[in-house]
């Protein structure tokens, strides 16, 4: 079985590499074309996902985003949390508050909001979901805001302040988180 799939996978990887790369989220203040050896999966995070002791006063299942640390915590039982590295909003685009996940989408479409288009008129008006989409493999929408926790094909931006307020994760990490949470999950954003 492995040999049967190896050639098609190699061909797909070669096709993707020759076809171009991923559009960066506008928030990166660039519109990058690129890609690399881990393009499809979004690469590995420069901040590995790990289970840690967590002393917050949040119920298990709560997502806590700490923008100062550039980390996202999924609170677990017994004083533990799963910690992920994230990219956060650049100066002037960080925010705080409490919301809930109101929608979850796999390979979401992207329509830049009017505020983003005013800053960057060169951006596409709409982009179908897929490997070139700046929202990556998964997106979790936060309340009635324009913000999301979403994937990224630019693992080098994890741990950086580069977005317009959304929280970026590698495609591997966002897929992991997506499978662990549901619509209605509380999300606490600490902007310290």
C-alpha positions in Angstrom: 0.0 0.0 0.0 2.8 2.4 0.9 4.4 2.1 -2.5 1.1 2.6 -4.2 0.6 6.0 -2.6 4.2 7.2 -2.6 4.4 8.1 -6.3 1.1 10.1 -6.3 2.1 11.9 -3.1 5.5 12.8 -4.5 3.8 14.0 -7.8 1.3 16.1 -5.8 4.2 17.7 -3.8 6.1 18.5 -6.9 3.1 20.0 -8.6 2.4 22.1 -5.5 6.0 23.3 -5.3 6.0 24.3 -9.0 2.6 25.9 -8.9 3.6 28.5 -6.3 3.1 29.0 -2.6 0.7 30.3 -0.1 -0.8 33.7 0.1 0.0 35.3 3.4 -2.7 36.7 5.6 -2.9 40.4 4.8 -2.1 41.1 8.3 1.5 40.1 7.7 1.6 43.4 5.7 3.0 41.5 2.8 1.4 39.4 0.1 4.0 36.6 0.0 4.3 33.9 -2.6 6.4 31.0 -1.3 6.2 27.5 0.0 8.7 25.0 1.2 9.1 21.3 2.0 6.3 21.3 4.5 4.0 23.7 2.5 0.8 21.6 2.6 0.9 20.9 6.3 2.1 24.3 7.3 5.4 23.0 8.6 6.2 22.3 12.1 5.8 25.0 14.7 8.9 26.7 16.0 7.1 26.4 19.4 6.2 22.8 19.9 2.8 21.8 21.2 3.1 20.4 24.8 1.2 19.6 27.9 2.0 21.9 30.8 0.9 22.5 34.4 -1.7 25.4 34.3 -2.9 27.4 37.3 -5.6 29.5 35.7 -9.1 29.6 37.1 -10.8 28.3 33.9 -12.9 25.3 33.4 -11.5 22.4 31.5 -12.3 22.8 27.8 -11.7 26.6 27.9 -9.3 28.2 25.4 -7.1 30.9 26.9 -5.1 33.0 24.5 -2.2 34.9 26.1 -1.1 37.5 23.6 1.9 38.6 25.6 3.2 35.1 25.8 2.1 34.4 22.2 0.6 31.1 23.4 -2.8 29.5 23.3 -3.8 27.1 26.1 -6.5 24.5 26.0 -7.4 23.9 29.6 -7.4 20.2 30.6 -8.3 18.4 33.8 -6.1 18.1 36.9 -4.4 21.6 36.6 -3.0 20.9 33.1 -3.3 22.6 29.7 -2.2 21.8 26.2 0.0 24.8 25.1 0.4 25.8 21.5 2.6 28.5 19.9 0.6 31.2 18.0 1.0 34.3 16.0 -0.8 37.3 17.3 -1.9 40.8 16.2 0.8 43.3 15.5 0.9 46.7 17.3 -2.5 48.4 17.1 -4.3 45.1 16.3 -4.2 43.3 19.6 -7.4 42.9 21.6 -8.8 41.1 24.7 -12.1 39.8 25.8 -14.2 36.7 26.2 -16.1 35.1 23.3 -17.2 31.6 22.3 -16.4 29.7 19.1 -19.5 30.3 17.0 -18.4 28.4 13.9 -15.8 25.9 12.8 -14.7 25.4 9.1 -12.3 23.0 7.4 -10.3 24.6 4.5 -12.4 27.9 4.9 -12.9 30.4 2.2 -11.5 33.9 2.9 -13.1 37.2 2.2 -11.0 40.1 3.5 -13.1 42.6 5.5 -13.6 46.1 4.1 -11.2 47.5 6.7 -8.5 45.2 5.4 -9.2 46.0 1.8 -9.0 49.7 2.6 -5.5 49.2 3.9 -4.5 46.7 1.2 -6.5 47.2 -2.0 -4.2 44.7 -3.8 -5.7 41.8 -1.9 -8.2 39.4 -3.6 -11.8 40.1 -2.9 -12.5 36.4 -2.2 -10.4 33.2 -2.1 -11.7 29.7 -2.0 -10.4 27.4 0.7 -7.4 25.3 0.0 -3.7 25.1 0.4 -3.0 28.6 -0.9 -5.7 30.2 1.4 -4.3 32.4 4.2 -6.7 30.8 6.7 -5.0 27.5 6.4 -6.5 24.1 7.1 -9.0 25.1 9.8 -10.6 28.1 11.2 -12.6 28.7 14.4 -14.7 31.9 14.4 -14.9 34.0 17.6 -18.3 35.4 18.5 -19.5 38.2 16.3 -16.0 39.5 15.8 -14.0 39.5 12.6 -11.3 37.4 14.4 -10.5 33.7 14.1 -8.1 31.1 15.4 -6.8 29.7 12.1 -4.1 27.8 10.4 -1.2 29.3 8.4 1.1 28.1 5.7 3.9 30.3 7.2 5.2 28.5 10.3 7.9 31.1 10.7 5.2 33.6 11.8 4.3 31.5 14.9 5.5 33.4 18.0 5.4 36.7 16.1 3.1 39.7 16.2 2.1 39.9 12.5 -1.7 39.6 12.1 -4.6 42.0 12.0 -5.9 40.5 15.2 -6.5 36.8 14.3 -4.5 34.1 16.0 -2.4 32.0 13.7 -1.3 28.4 14.3 0.5 25.9 12.1 -1.9 23.8 10.1 -0.8 20.8 12.2 -1.6 22.6 15.5 -4.9 24.2 14.3 -6.1 20.8 13.1 -5.2 19.3 16.4 -7.1 22.0 18.4 -10.0 21.9 15.9 -10.6 18.2 16.7 -10.6 18.9 20.5 -13.1 21.8 20.7 -16.6 22.4 19.6 -18.9 25.3 18.7 -19.7 27.0 22.0 -16.2 26.6 23.5 -15.4 29.6 25.6 -12.3 31.6 24.4 -10.6 34.1 26.8 -8.2 36.5 25.2 -5.7 38.1 27.6 -4.1 41.1 26.1 -1.3 41.9 28.6 
